Amino acid sequence: MSKKILLIDTMHFSFTDILNANGFECFAGEELTEEEVIVKVKDCIGIAIRSRLKLNREFLQKISHINFIARAGAGMENIDTITAEELNITCLNAPEGNRDAVGEHAIGMLLSLMNNLLKADAEVRKGLWKREENRGFELQGKTIGIIGFGNMGSSFAKKLQGFEVNILAYDKYITIDKNKFPYVNQVELDEIKLKSDVISLHVPLTHETQFMVDSTFLNSFSKPIWLINTARGKILNTKSLVEAIETNQVTGAALDVLEYENTSFEHLNSSKLPEPFQYLIRSNKVILSPHIGGWTFESNEKIARILSEKIINLYVH
Protein backbone atom coordinates (compact mmCIF):
# COMPACT_ATOMS: atom_id res chain seq x y z
CA MET A 1 0.00 0.00 0.00
CA SER A 2 1.24 3.49 -0.89
CA LYS A 3 1.91 5.50 2.25
CA LYS A 4 2.12 9.08 1.04
CA ILE A 5 1.77 12.02 3.42
CA LEU A 6 1.24 15.63 2.37
CA LEU A 7 2.91 18.26 4.59
CA ILE A 8 0.72 21.37 4.51
CA ASP A 9 3.04 23.25 6.91
CA THR A 10 6.77 23.29 7.51
CA MET A 11 8.00 20.64 9.94
CA HIS A 12 11.27 19.89 11.65
CA PHE A 13 13.40 17.90 9.19
CA SER A 14 13.39 14.87 11.52
CA PHE A 15 9.65 14.41 10.92
CA THR A 16 10.26 13.52 7.28
CA ASP A 17 13.45 11.59 8.06
CA ILE A 18 11.74 9.32 10.59
CA LEU A 19 8.72 8.63 8.40
CA ASN A 20 10.78 8.02 5.27
CA ALA A 21 12.93 5.55 7.19
CA ASN A 22 9.77 3.65 8.10
CA GLY A 23 8.35 3.26 4.61
CA PHE A 24 6.34 6.46 4.27
CA GLU A 25 6.72 9.12 1.56
CA CYS A 26 6.43 12.77 2.59
CA PHE A 27 5.63 15.48 0.07
CA ALA A 28 5.97 19.22 0.65
CA GLY A 29 2.82 21.30 0.26
CA GLU A 30 3.56 24.35 2.37
CA GLU A 31 2.71 26.76 -0.46
CA LEU A 32 -0.41 24.99 -1.72
CA THR A 33 -3.82 26.66 -1.58
CA GLU A 34 -6.84 24.79 -0.19
CA GLU A 35 -7.93 23.87 -3.71
CA GLU A 36 -4.45 22.61 -4.57
CA VAL A 37 -4.28 20.57 -1.37
CA ILE A 38 -7.54 18.82 -2.27
CA VAL A 39 -6.06 17.80 -5.62
CA LYS A 40 -2.63 16.88 -4.29
CA VAL A 41 -3.91 14.77 -1.39
CA LYS A 42 -5.96 12.39 -3.57
CA ASP A 43 -3.35 9.62 -3.45
CA CYS A 44 -2.23 10.30 0.14
CA ILE A 45 -3.15 8.45 3.32
CA GLY A 46 -2.82 11.50 5.52
CA ILE A 47 -1.83 15.12 5.96
CA ALA A 48 0.44 16.88 8.45
CA ILE A 49 -0.39 20.42 9.47
CA ARG A 50 0.28 23.10 12.05
CA SER A 51 -2.20 25.98 11.75
CA ARG A 52 -1.92 27.42 8.25
CA LEU A 53 -5.29 26.15 7.03
CA LYS A 54 -8.62 25.68 8.75
CA LEU A 55 -9.88 22.16 8.14
CA ASN A 56 -13.63 22.70 8.36
CA ARG A 57 -16.46 20.30 7.54
CA GLU A 58 -16.64 21.22 3.85
CA PHE A 59 -12.89 20.80 3.41
CA LEU A 60 -12.78 17.46 5.22
CA GLN A 61 -15.65 16.06 3.17
CA LYS A 62 -13.56 16.70 0.05
CA ILE A 63 -10.61 14.71 1.43
CA SER A 64 -12.62 12.09 3.30
CA HIS A 65 -10.52 9.23 1.91
CA ILE A 66 -7.49 10.04 4.11
CA ASN A 67 -6.77 8.00 7.22
CA PHE A 68 -5.35 10.68 9.49
CA ILE A 69 -4.60 14.31 10.18
CA ALA A 70 -1.42 14.93 12.16
CA ARG A 71 -1.13 18.32 13.83
CA ALA A 72 2.32 19.45 14.93
CA GLY A 73 1.30 21.02 18.21
CA ALA A 74 -1.26 20.69 20.97
CA GLY A 75 -4.50 22.52 20.13
CA MET A 76 -6.87 21.13 17.52
CA GLU A 77 -9.18 24.12 17.08
CA ASN A 78 -8.30 24.59 13.41
CA ILE A 79 -9.60 21.07 12.71
CA ASP A 80 -13.27 20.06 12.80
CA THR A 81 -12.56 16.98 14.88
CA ILE A 82 -16.26 16.03 15.08
CA THR A 83 -16.53 15.79 11.31
CA ALA A 84 -13.19 14.00 11.16
CA GLU A 85 -14.50 11.37 13.56
CA GLU A 86 -17.67 10.97 11.48
CA LEU A 87 -15.48 10.36 8.43
CA ASN A 88 -13.25 7.89 10.32
CA ILE A 89 -10.27 10.21 10.02
CA THR A 90 -7.92 9.81 13.00
CA CYS A 91 -6.71 13.12 14.46
CA LEU A 92 -3.24 13.11 16.02
CA ASN A 93 -1.41 15.85 17.89
CA ALA A 94 1.71 16.13 20.04
CA PRO A 95 1.10 18.10 23.24
CA GLU A 96 3.82 16.04 24.91
CA GLY A 97 6.33 17.75 22.63
CA ASN A 98 5.94 21.33 23.80
CA ARG A 99 4.59 20.96 27.33
CA ASP A 100 8.00 21.56 28.94
CA ALA A 101 8.53 24.66 26.83
CA VAL A 102 5.13 26.05 27.82
CA GLY A 103 5.72 25.28 31.50
CA GLU A 104 9.08 27.05 31.49
CA HIS A 105 7.71 30.01 29.55
CA ALA A 106 4.88 30.46 32.06
CA ILE A 107 7.38 30.40 34.94
CA GLY A 108 9.57 32.96 33.19
CA MET A 109 6.69 35.31 32.49
CA LEU A 110 5.39 35.04 36.05
CA LEU A 111 8.78 35.79 37.65
CA SER A 112 9.33 38.71 35.29
CA LEU A 113 5.89 40.08 36.10
CA MET A 114 6.12 39.75 39.89
CA ASN A 115 9.60 41.27 39.99
CA ASN A 116 9.02 44.13 37.52
CA LEU A 117 11.92 42.89 35.41
CA LEU A 118 10.85 44.34 32.07
CA LYS A 119 9.97 47.70 33.58
CA ALA A 120 13.21 47.85 35.59
CA ASP A 121 15.29 46.83 32.57
CA ALA A 122 13.77 49.58 30.43
CA GLU A 123 14.42 52.16 33.16
CA VAL A 124 18.05 51.19 33.69
CA ARG A 125 18.64 51.46 29.95
CA LYS A 126 17.42 55.05 30.22
CA GLY A 127 19.79 55.79 33.11
CA LEU A 128 17.08 55.50 35.79
CA TRP A 129 17.88 53.64 39.02
CA LYS A 130 14.53 53.07 40.76
CA ARG A 131 14.85 50.46 43.47
CA GLU A 132 11.90 51.11 45.77
CA GLU A 133 9.55 51.64 42.83
CA ASN A 134 10.50 48.18 41.54
CA ARG A 135 10.24 46.23 44.79
CA GLY A 136 8.87 42.80 43.81
CA PHE A 137 6.92 39.92 45.27
CA GLU A 138 8.18 36.42 46.09
CA LEU A 139 6.49 33.28 44.83
CA GLN A 140 7.24 31.40 48.04
CA GLY A 141 4.09 30.91 50.07
CA LYS A 142 1.74 32.02 47.31
CA THR A 143 -1.18 29.91 46.15
CA ILE A 144 -1.15 29.10 42.46
CA GLY A 145 -4.43 28.13 40.81
CA ILE A 146 -4.05 26.07 37.65
CA ILE A 147 -7.13 25.83 35.44
CA GLY A 148 -6.77 22.85 33.13
CA PHE A 149 -4.45 20.01 34.13
CA GLY A 150 -3.54 18.29 30.90
CA ASN A 151 -0.05 18.23 29.44
CA MET A 152 0.54 21.98 29.83
CA GLY A 153 -1.04 22.51 33.23
CA SER A 154 0.71 19.52 34.76
CA SER A 155 4.06 20.62 33.30
CA PHE A 156 3.64 24.07 34.84
CA ALA A 157 2.80 22.47 38.20
CA LYS A 158 5.87 20.24 38.03
CA LYS A 159 8.13 23.22 37.46
CA LEU A 160 6.58 25.15 40.35
CA GLN A 161 7.60 22.56 42.96
CA GLY A 162 10.90 24.16 43.92
CA PHE A 163 9.32 27.54 44.66
CA GLU A 164 7.56 26.30 47.83
CA VAL A 165 4.12 27.37 46.68
CA ASN A 166 0.68 25.91 47.28
CA ILE A 167 -0.66 24.41 44.07
CA LEU A 168 -4.39 24.07 43.44
CA ALA A 169 -5.72 22.60 40.19
CA TYR A 170 -9.15 22.53 38.63
CA ASP A 171 -10.06 20.25 35.73
CA LYS A 172 -13.61 18.95 35.28
CA TYR A 173 -12.49 16.22 32.87
CA ILE A 174 -9.41 14.80 34.61
CA THR A 175 -8.90 13.07 37.96
CA ILE A 176 -5.37 13.95 39.04
CA ASP A 177 -3.20 11.02 40.10
CA LYS A 178 -2.07 11.84 43.66
CA ASN A 179 0.77 9.35 43.42
CA LYS A 180 2.15 11.17 40.39
CA PHE A 181 1.34 14.68 41.60
CA PRO A 182 1.40 14.58 45.43
CA TYR A 183 2.17 18.30 45.55
CA VAL A 184 -1.07 19.24 43.73
CA ASN A 185 -4.47 19.58 45.37
CA GLN A 186 -7.38 19.06 42.98
CA VAL A 187 -10.23 21.36 43.98
CA GLU A 188 -13.43 22.87 42.64
CA LEU A 189 -13.29 26.19 40.81
CA ASP A 190 -14.84 28.03 43.77
CA GLU A 191 -11.85 27.11 45.94
CA ILE A 192 -9.47 28.33 43.22
CA LYS A 193 -11.30 31.67 43.26
CA LEU A 194 -11.23 31.86 47.04
CA LYS A 195 -7.57 31.08 47.70
CA SER A 196 -5.45 31.83 44.62
CA ASP A 197 -2.86 34.59 44.31
CA VAL A 198 -1.92 33.51 40.78
CA ILE A 199 -4.09 32.00 38.04
CA SER A 200 -2.62 30.15 35.09
CA LEU A 201 -4.85 29.09 32.19
CA HIS A 202 -4.18 25.76 30.46
CA VAL A 203 -7.48 24.79 28.85
CA PRO A 204 -8.09 24.16 25.14
CA LEU A 205 -10.20 26.56 23.12
CA THR A 206 -13.68 25.09 22.75
CA HIS A 207 -17.24 26.41 22.69
CA GLU A 208 -17.21 25.85 26.45
CA THR A 209 -14.02 27.81 27.15
CA GLN A 210 -14.28 30.65 24.62
CA PHE A 211 -14.19 33.90 26.65
CA MET A 212 -14.69 31.96 29.88
CA VAL A 213 -12.45 34.54 31.55
CA ASP A 214 -14.68 37.61 31.44
CA SER A 215 -15.67 40.33 33.91
CA THR A 216 -17.91 38.00 35.90
CA PHE A 217 -15.12 35.44 36.19
CA LEU A 218 -12.40 37.92 37.17
CA ASN A 219 -14.56 39.73 39.72
CA SER A 220 -15.45 36.45 41.44
CA PHE A 221 -11.97 36.10 42.99
CA SER A 222 -11.73 36.94 46.67
CA LYS A 223 -8.48 38.89 46.27
CA PRO A 224 -6.38 40.49 43.52
CA ILE A 225 -4.59 38.01 41.26
CA TRP A 226 -1.76 37.74 38.81
CA LEU A 227 -3.04 36.16 35.60
CA ILE A 228 -1.10 34.03 33.11
CA ASN A 229 -2.46 32.87 29.76
CA THR A 230 -0.27 30.58 27.67
CA ALA A 231 -3.26 28.61 26.32
CA ARG A 232 -5.37 30.34 23.66
CA GLY A 233 -6.15 34.02 23.23
CA LYS A 234 -9.91 33.75 22.90
CA ILE A 235 -10.24 32.11 26.31
CA LEU A 236 -9.75 35.58 27.76
CA ASN A 237 -11.89 38.64 27.04
CA THR A 238 -9.33 41.44 26.68
CA LYS A 239 -11.76 44.26 27.49
CA SER A 240 -12.68 42.48 30.74
CA LEU A 241 -9.00 42.08 31.59
CA VAL A 242 -8.38 45.80 31.07
CA GLU A 243 -11.27 46.66 33.39
CA ALA A 244 -9.91 44.27 36.02
CA ILE A 245 -6.43 45.81 35.81
CA GLU A 246 -7.89 49.31 36.18
CA THR A 247 -9.82 48.28 39.31
CA ASN A 248 -6.76 46.38 40.66
CA GLN A 249 -8.66 43.10 40.65
CA VAL A 250 -5.81 41.89 38.42
CA THR A 251 -2.42 42.97 39.78
CA GLY A 252 -0.65 42.01 36.56
CA ALA A 253 -1.05 39.82 33.49
CA ALA A 254 1.37 37.72 31.45
CA LEU A 255 -0.05 36.89 28.02
CA ASP A 256 1.65 34.69 25.46
CA VAL A 257 -1.58 34.50 23.45
CA LEU A 258 -4.03 37.19 22.44
CA GLU A 259 -7.68 37.42 21.50
CA TYR A 260 -6.64 39.24 18.33
CA GLU A 261 -4.43 36.54 16.84
CA ASN A 262 -5.26 35.17 13.40
CA THR A 263 -6.23 31.51 13.13
CA SER A 264 -2.72 30.57 12.02
CA PHE A 265 -1.23 32.13 15.20
CA GLU A 266 1.58 33.51 13.01
CA HIS A 267 0.57 37.17 13.28
CA LEU A 268 -2.02 39.52 14.70
CA ASN A 269 -5.19 40.27 12.80
CA SER A 270 -4.27 42.85 10.17
CA SER A 271 -7.26 45.07 10.92
CA LYS A 272 -6.78 48.02 13.28
CA LEU A 273 -6.08 46.66 16.73
CA PRO A 274 -8.75 47.74 19.24
CA GLU A 275 -8.28 49.97 22.25
CA PRO A 276 -8.10 47.14 24.84
CA PHE A 277 -4.97 45.84 23.10
CA GLN A 278 -3.52 49.34 22.89
CA TYR A 279 -4.05 49.54 26.66
CA LEU A 280 -2.09 46.32 27.18
CA ILE A 281 0.77 47.70 25.11
CA ARG A 282 0.94 50.85 27.23
CA SER A 283 0.58 49.12 30.61
CA ASN A 284 3.61 48.27 32.75
CA LYS A 285 1.43 45.70 34.52
CA VAL A 286 1.35 43.48 31.46
CA ILE A 287 3.94 41.25 29.78
CA LEU A 288 3.29 40.16 26.20
CA SER A 289 4.93 37.59 23.93
CA PRO A 290 3.93 36.47 20.40
CA HIS A 291 2.61 32.94 21.05
CA ILE A 292 6.08 31.49 21.62
CA GLY A 293 5.42 29.59 24.85
CA GLY A 294 5.87 26.24 23.15
CA TRP A 295 8.24 27.56 20.49
CA THR A 296 11.69 26.30 21.43
CA PHE A 297 14.35 24.53 19.39
CA GLU A 298 13.90 21.48 21.61
CA SER A 299 10.10 21.40 21.31
CA ASN A 300 10.31 21.68 17.52
CA GLU A 301 12.29 18.43 17.41
CA LYS A 302 10.25 16.70 20.11
CA ILE A 303 6.95 17.47 18.37
CA ALA A 304 8.29 16.08 15.09
CA ARG A 305 9.54 12.89 16.74
CA ILE A 306 6.41 12.25 18.80
CA LEU A 307 4.02 12.97 15.94
CA SER A 308 5.92 10.78 13.47
CA GLU A 309 5.94 7.94 16.01
CA LYS A 310 2.16 8.25 16.44
CA ILE A 311 1.69 8.00 12.67
CA ILE A 312 3.92 4.93 12.49
CA ASN A 313 1.99 3.31 15.35
CA LEU A 314 -1.24 3.61 13.34
CA TYR A 315 0.20 1.14 10.84
CA VAL A 316 1.83 -1.31 13.24
CA HIS A 317 -0.17 -4.53 13.35
C-alpha positions in Angstrom: 0.0 0.0 0.0 1.2 3.5 -0.9 1.9 5.5 2.3 2.1 9.1 1.0 1.8 12.0 3.4 1.2 15.6 2.4 2.9 18.3 4.6 0.7 21.4 4.5 3.0 23.2 6.9 6.8 23.3 7.5 8.0 20.6 9.9 11.3 19.9 11.7 13.4 17.9 9.2 13.4 14.9 11.5 9.6 14.4 10.9 10.3 13.5 7.3 13.4 11.6 8.1 11.7 9.3 10.6 8.7 8.6 8.4 10.8 8.0 5.3 12.9 5.5 7.2 9.8 3.6 8.1 8.3 3.3 4.6 6.3 6.5 4.3 6.7 9.1 1.6 6.4 12.8 2.6 5.6 15.5 0.1 6.0 19.2 0.7 2.8 21.3 0.3 3.6 24.4 2.4 2.7 26.8 -0.5 -0.4 25.0 -1.7 -3.8 26.7 -1.6 -6.8 24.8 -0.2 -7.9 23.9 -3.7 -4.4 22.6 -4.6 -4.3 20.6 -1.4 -7.5 18.8 -2.3 -6.1 17.8 -5.6 -2.6 16.9 -4.3 -3.9 14.8 -1.4 -6.0 12.4 -3.6 -3.4 9.6 -3.5 -2.2 10.3 0.1 -3.2 8.5 3.3 -2.8 11.5 5.5 -1.8 15.1 6.0 0.4 16.9 8.4 -0.4 20.4 9.5 0.3 23.1 12.1 -2.2 26.0 11.8 -1.9 27.4 8.2 -5.3 26.1 7.0 -8.6 25.7 8.8 -9.9 22.2 8.1 -13.6 22.7 8.4 -16.5 20.3 7.5 -16.6 21.2 3.9 -12.9 20.8 3.4 -12.8 17.5 5.2 -15.6 16.1 3.2 -13.6 16.7 0.1 -10.6 14.7 1.4 -12.6 12.1 3.3 -10.5 9.2 1.9 -7.5 10.0 4.1 -6.8 8.0 7.2 -5.4 10.7 9.5 -4.6 14.3 10.2 -1.4 14.9 12.2 -1.1 18.3 13.8 2.3 19.4 14.9 1.3 21.0 18.2 -1.3 20.7 21.0 -4.5 22.5 20.1 -6.9 21.1 17.5 -9.2 24.1 17.1 -8.3 24.6 13.4 -9.6 21.1 12.7 -13.3 20.1 12.8 -12.6 17.0 14.9 -16.3 16.0 15.1 -16.5 15.8 11.3 -13.2 14.0 11.2 -14.5 11.4 13.6 -17.7 11.0 11.5 -15.5 10.4 8.4 -13.3 7.9 10.3 -10.3 10.2 10.0 -7.9 9.8 13.0 -6.7 13.1 14.5 -3.2 13.1 16.0 -1.4 15.8 17.9 1.7 16.1 20.0 1.1 18.1 23.2 3.8 16.0 24.9 6.3 17.7 22.6 5.9 21.3 23.8 4.6 21.0 27.3 8.0 21.6 28.9 8.5 24.7 26.8 5.1 26.1 27.8 5.7 25.3 31.5 9.1 27.0 31.5 7.7 30.0 29.6 4.9 30.5 32.1 7.4 30.4 34.9 9.6 33.0 33.2 6.7 35.3 32.5 5.4 35.0 36.0 8.8 35.8 37.6 9.3 38.7 35.3 5.9 40.1 36.1 6.1 39.8 39.9 9.6 41.3 40.0 9.0 44.1 37.5 11.9 42.9 35.4 10.9 44.3 32.1 10.0 47.7 33.6 13.2 47.8 35.6 15.3 46.8 32.6 13.8 49.6 30.4 14.4 52.2 33.2 18.1 51.2 33.7 18.6 51.5 29.9 17.4 55.0 30.2 19.8 55.8 33.1 17.1 55.5 35.8 17.9 53.6 39.0 14.5 53.1 40.8 14.8 50.5 43.5 11.9 51.1 45.8 9.6 51.6 42.8 10.5 48.2 41.5 10.2 46.2 44.8 8.9 42.8 43.8 6.9 39.9 45.3 8.2 36.4 46.1 6.5 33.3 44.8 7.2 31.4 48.0 4.1 30.9 50.1 1.7 32.0 47.3 -1.2 29.9 46.2 -1.1 29.1 42.5 -4.4 28.1 40.8 -4.1 26.1 37.6 -7.1 25.8 35.4 -6.8 22.8 33.1 -4.4 20.0 34.1 -3.5 18.3 30.9 0.0 18.2 29.4 0.5 22.0 29.8 -1.0 22.5 33.2 0.7 19.5 34.8 4.1 20.6 33.3 3.6 24.1 34.8 2.8 22.5 38.2 5.9 20.2 38.0 8.1 23.2 37.5 6.6 25.1 40.4 7.6 22.6 43.0 10.9 24.2 43.9 9.3 27.5 44.7 7.6 26.3 47.8 4.1 27.4 46.7 0.7 25.9 47.3 -0.7 24.4 44.1 -4.4 24.1 43.4 -5.7 22.6 40.2 -9.2 22.5 38.6 -10.1 20.3 35.7 -13.6 18.9 35.3 -12.5 16.2 32.9 -9.4 14.8 34.6 -8.9 13.1 38.0 -5.4 14.0 39.0 -3.2 11.0 40.1 -2.1 11.8 43.7 0.8 9.3 43.4 2.1 11.2 40.4 1.3 14.7 41.6 1.4 14.6 45.4 2.2 18.3 45.6 -1.1 19.2 43.7 -4.5 19.6 45.4 -7.4 19.1 43.0 -10.2 21.4 44.0 -13.4 22.9 42.6 -13.3 26.2 40.8 -14.8 28.0 43.8 -11.8 27.1 45.9 -9.5 28.3 43.2 -11.3 31.7 43.3 -11.2 31.9 47.0 -7.6 31.1 47.7 -5.4 31.8 44.6 -2.9 34.6 44.3 -1.9 33.5 40.8 -4.1 32.0 38.0 -2.6 30.1 35.1 -4.9 29.1 32.2 -4.2 25.8 30.5 -7.5 24.8 28.9 -8.1 24.2 25.1 -10.2 26.6 23.1 -13.7 25.1 22.7 -17.2 26.4 22.7 -17.2 25.9 26.5 -14.0 27.8 27.2 -14.3 30.6 24.6 -14.2 33.9 26.6 -14.7 32.0 29.9 -12.5 34.5 31.5 -14.7 37.6 31.4 -15.7 40.3 33.9 -17.9 38.0 35.9 -15.1 35.4 36.2 -12.4 37.9 37.2 -14.6 39.7 39.7 -15.5 36.4 41.4 -12.0 36.1 43.0 -11.7 36.9 46.7 -8.5 38.9 46.3 -6.4 40.5 43.5 -4.6 38.0 41.3 -1.8 37.7 38.8 -3.0 36.2 35.6 -1.1 34.0 33.1 -2.5 32.9 29.8 -0.3 30.6 27.7 -3.3 28.6 26.3 -5.4 30.3 23.7 -6.2 34.0 23.2 -9.9 33.7 22.9 -10.2 32.1 26.3 -9.7 35.6 27.8 -11.9 38.6 27.0 -9.3 41.4 26.7 -11.8 44.3 27.5 -12.7 42.5 30.7 -9.0 42.1 31.6 -8.4 45.8 31.1 -11.3 46.7 33.4 -9.9 44.3 36.0 -6.4 45.8 35.8 -7.9 49.3 36.2 -9.8 48.3 39.3 -6.8 46.4 40.7 -8.7 43.1 40.6 -5.8 41.9 38.4 -2.4 43.0 39.8 -0.7 42.0 36.6 -1.1 39.8 33.5 1.4 37.7 31.4 -0.1 36.9 28.0 1.6 34.7 25.5 -1.6 34.5 23.5 -4.0 37.2 22.4 -7.7 37.4 21.5 -6.6 39.2 18.3 -4.4 36.5 16.8 -5.3 35.2 13.4 -6.2 31.5 13.1 -2.7 30.6 12.0 -1.2 32.1 15.2 1.6 33.5 13.0 0.6 37.2 13.3 -2.0 39.5 14.7 -5.2 40.3 12.8 -4.3 42.8 10.2 -7.3 45.1 10.9 -6.8 48.0 13.3 -6.1 46.7 16.7 -8.7 47.7 19.2 -8.3 50.0 22.3 -8.1 47.1 24.8 -5.0 45.8 23.1 -3.5 49.3 22.9 -4.0 49.5 26.7 -2.1 46.3 27.2 0.8 47.7 25.1 0.9 50.8 27.2 0.6 49.1 30.6 3.6 48.3 32.7 1.4 45.7 34.5 1.3 43.5 31.5 3.9 41.2 29.8 3.3 40.2 26.2 4.9 37.6 23.9 3.9 36.5 20.4 2.6 32.9 21.0 6.1 31.5 21.6 5.4 29.6 24.8 5.9 26.2 23.1 8.2 27.6 20.5 11.7 26.3 21.4 14.4 24.5 19.4 13.9 21.5 21.6 10.1 21.4 21.3 10.3 21.7 17.5 12.3 18.4 17.4 10.3 16.7 20.1 6.9 17.5 18.4 8.3 16.1 15.1 9.5 12.9 16.7 6.4 12.3 18.8 4.0 13.0 15.9 5.9 10.8 13.5 5.9 7.9 16.0 2.2 8.2 16.4 1.7 8.0 12.7 3.9 4.9 12.5 2.0 3.3 15.4 -1.2 3.6 13.3 0.2 1.1 10.8 1.8 -1.3 13.2 -0.2 -4.5 13.4 
